[in-house]
């Protein structure tokens, strides 16, 4: 096989137009039971535990410092939270 052909990778013609979605994380602190599922399954490691505690005595997730724009709105946290204590909203970069 021709060696130069092996280096060619197929890419969509409109790849330059693709945008990574961006999300904004919202936490309902009083619902959280500190199970850690949202933190463990976040693919971009956006979430960490806060030092604060809710009325039930649990620490709840918050966006890690410097990760404010790293959420890709995958919604894993929304889907995996047994207490429905966290959700994301898609945000537009177009104002």
Secondary structure, 3 states (H helix, E strand, C coil): CCHHHHCCCCCCCCHHHCCCCEEEEEECHHHCCCCCHHHHHCCCCCEEEEEEECCCCCEEEEECCCCCCCCCCCCHHHHHCCCCCEEEEEECCCC
